[in-house]
Amino acid sequence: MSKVVLITGGTSGIGKATSILLSSRGFKVYATGRNVDKVRDLEEKGIALLYMNLLDEESIRNAFDEVIKREGKIDILINNAGYGIAGSVEDVPIDEARKQFEVNLFAPIRLSQLAIPKMRENGGGRIINITSIASFLPSPILSWYSASKSAFGFLSFAMRVELSRFGIDVVSVAPAGISTNWPLIASSYLEKFSSNSLYSKVAERMFKFFENSIKSSPSPEIVAKKIYKIIMKKKTKPVYFVPWYAKLFYFTSKVLPITWLEKAYKLFLRD
Ligand SMILES: NC(=O)c1ccc[n+]([C@@H]2O[C@H](COP(=O)([O-])OP(=O)(O)OC[C@H]3O[C@@H](n4cnc5c(N)ncnc54)[C@H](OP(=O)(O)O)[C@@H]3O)[C@@H](O)[C@H]2O)c1
């Protein structure tokens, strides 16, 4: 019987590439998102699409129940969906910041809470949480994103330890810049919140950074391949980095004094 994968954010970027790869390798993939109608062609590849809005708890539960109704189990949950709000801490309205935490942190944990008892009944499972290099590097202008992903990384580690006794393995994957819609969405928030504020010059620099990152970053298939490798492993590590140089950022953040990081950011974001 095929292993059943439930992946959030399967309608675009990393989630879409992962859904396609896993389906081609014989997994039964349920890909979720709000815009499932835009990717109906995925159904021709054997991928089942389910509507899920992470800001709406009922839709999370409905999609989850549908997978259990059809398959009776979930072997692998990939909490991938997410987005980044760019803008200064001062400019971003608190309601938007709450939404950022809802989508990037509370919703994936809620979905995990639904999946855990089913995995336990089934003798085990694997939860793969997509965090970011922003989860260990505090990022000005991407501060709400960075805070939500760092909280997600911390909870992911705690869940790994707590759930190991039930044969449920929790892993986080921290990508560095990947060429997807992510920078475009982050830019749209920057435009909305900080382009006409006292931070407009800083915002301009960030726009350029996002523009370049779209052009020069690797495609999402690189993350899909990493996720496939993690799924196939018997024994996993708590965190994986992708591409390889994401690990360098991690070690740099651990060994460099915070004052150096502060200087580097100030230089990059100078007026
Ligand atoms: N690209 C990068 O450089 C990068 C780097 C580090 C980490 N990441 C992380 O990787 C993950 C995937 O991002 P991506 O780069 O593939 O970006 P993407 O192409 O923009 O895809 C984001 C996915 O998240 C889903 N999503 C967003 N808000 C949602 C909501 N309220 N409810 C349900 N689904 C929602 C979107 O689906 P719908 O629009 O259909 O709802 C979409 O499928 C994210 O968690 C992101 O933070 C990305």
Ligand as a Chemical Component Dictionary entry (heavy atoms), coordinates in Angstrom:
data_LIG
# 
_chem_comp.id                   LIG 
_chem_comp.type                 NON-POLYMER 
_chem_comp.pdbx_formal_charge   0 
_chem_comp.three_letter_code    LIG 
# 
loop_
_chem_comp_atom.comp_id 
_chem_comp_atom.atom_id 
_chem_comp_atom.alt_atom_id 
_chem_comp_atom.type_symbol 
_chem_comp_atom.charge 
_chem_comp_atom.model_Cartn_x 
_chem_comp_atom.model_Cartn_y 
_chem_comp_atom.model_Cartn_z 
_chem_comp_atom.pdbx_ordinal 
LIG N1  N1  N 0  11.457 30.563 -1.324 1  
LIG C1  C1  C 0  12.357 30.748 -0.388 2  
LIG O1  O1  O 0  13.401 31.406 -0.599 3  
LIG C2  C2  C 0  12.157 30.154 0.996  4  
LIG C3  C3  C 0  13.254 30.175 1.871  5  
LIG C4  C4  C 0  13.080 29.645 3.148  6  
LIG C5  C5  C 0  11.854 29.117 3.520  7  
LIG N2  N2  N 1  10.806 29.124 2.656  8  
LIG C6  C6  C 0  9.530  28.568 3.112  9  
LIG O2  O2  O 0  9.138  27.529 2.233  10 
LIG C7  C7  C 0  7.716  27.382 2.285  11 
LIG C8  C8  C 0  7.158  27.335 0.869  12 
LIG O3  O3  O 0  7.325  28.608 0.274  13 
LIG P1  P1  P 0  7.631  28.813 -1.277 14 
LIG O4  O4  O 0  8.961  29.409 -1.377 15 
LIG O5  O5  O -1 7.333  27.589 -2.041 16 
LIG O6  O6  O 0  6.599  29.987 -1.597 17 
LIG P2  P2  P 0  5.317  30.064 -2.541 18 
LIG O7  O7  O 0  5.654  29.650 -3.924 19 
LIG O8  O8  O 0  4.772  31.430 -2.325 20 
LIG O9  O9  O 0  4.322  28.986 -1.918 21 
LIG C9  C9  C 0  3.677  29.202 -0.692 22 
LIG C10 C10 C 0  2.578  28.168 -0.489 23 
LIG O10 O10 O 0  1.957  28.421 0.782  24 
LIG C11 C11 C 0  0.557  28.415 0.606  25 
LIG N3  N3  N 0  -0.100 29.329 1.531  26 
LIG C12 C12 C 0  0.238  30.624 1.820  27 
LIG N4  N4  N 0  -0.661 31.155 2.663  28 
LIG C13 C13 C 0  -1.592 30.180 2.917  29 
LIG C14 C14 C 0  -2.776 30.122 3.696  30 
LIG N5  N5  N 0  -3.249 31.183 4.377  31 
LIG N6  N6  N 0  -3.468 28.959 3.709  32 
LIG C15 C15 C 0  -3.059 27.895 3.000  33 
LIG N7  N7  N 0  -1.941 27.877 2.246  34 
LIG C16 C16 C 0  -1.228 29.022 2.196  35 
LIG C17 C17 C 0  0.314  28.873 -0.845 36 
LIG O11 O11 O 0  -0.890 28.288 -1.319 37 
LIG P3  P3  P 0  -2.191 29.127 -1.745 38 
LIG O12 O12 O 0  -1.760 30.466 -2.216 39 
LIG O13 O13 O 0  -2.827 28.253 -2.778 40 
LIG O14 O14 O 0  -3.016 29.162 -0.487 41 
LIG C18 C18 C 0  1.506  28.258 -1.571 42 
LIG O15 O15 O 0  1.200  26.961 -2.033 43 
LIG C19 C19 C 0  7.197  28.558 3.109  44 
LIG O16 O16 O 0  6.943  28.139 4.433  45 
LIG C20 C20 C 0  8.365  29.544 3.080  46 
LIG O17 O17 O 0  8.362  30.417 4.170  47 
LIG C21 C21 C 0  10.928 29.640 1.392  48 
# 
loop_
_chem_comp_bond.comp_id 
_chem_comp_bond.atom_id_1 
_chem_comp_bond.atom_id_2 
_chem_comp_bond.value_order 
_chem_comp_bond.pdbx_ordinal 
LIG N1  C1  SING 1  
LIG C1  O1  DOUB 2  
LIG C1  C2  SING 3  
LIG C2  C3  SING 4  
LIG C2  C21 DOUB 5  
LIG C3  C4  DOUB 6  
LIG C4  C5  SING 7  
LIG C5  N2  DOUB 8  
LIG N2  C6  SING 9  
LIG N2  C21 SING 10 
LIG C6  O2  SING 11 
LIG C6  C20 SING 12 
LIG O2  C7  SING 13 
LIG C7  C8  SING 14 
LIG C7  C19 SING 15 
LIG C8  O3  SING 16 
LIG O3  P1  SING 17 
LIG P1  O4  DOUB 18 
LIG P1  O5  SING 19 
LIG P1  O6  SING 20 
LIG O6  P2  SING 21 
LIG P2  O7  DOUB 22 
LIG P2  O8  SING 23 
LIG P2  O9  SING 24 
LIG O9  C9  SING 25 
LIG C9  C10 SING 26 
LIG C10 O10 SING 27 
LIG C10 C18 SING 28 
LIG O10 C11 SING 29 
LIG C11 N3  SING 30 
LIG C11 C17 SING 31 
LIG N3  C12 SING 32 
LIG N3  C16 SING 33 
LIG C12 N4  DOUB 34 
LIG N4  C13 SING 35 
LIG C13 C14 SING 36 
LIG C13 C16 DOUB 37 
LIG C14 N5  SING 38 
LIG C14 N6  DOUB 39 
LIG N6  C15 SING 40 
LIG C15 N7  DOUB 41 
LIG N7  C16 SING 42 
LIG C17 O11 SING 43 
LIG C17 C18 SING 44 
LIG O11 P3  SING 45 
LIG P3  O12 DOUB 46 
LIG P3  O13 SING 47 
LIG P3  O14 SING 48 
LIG C18 O15 SING 49 
LIG C19 O16 SING 50 
LIG C19 C20 SING 51 
LIG C20 O17 SING 52 
# 
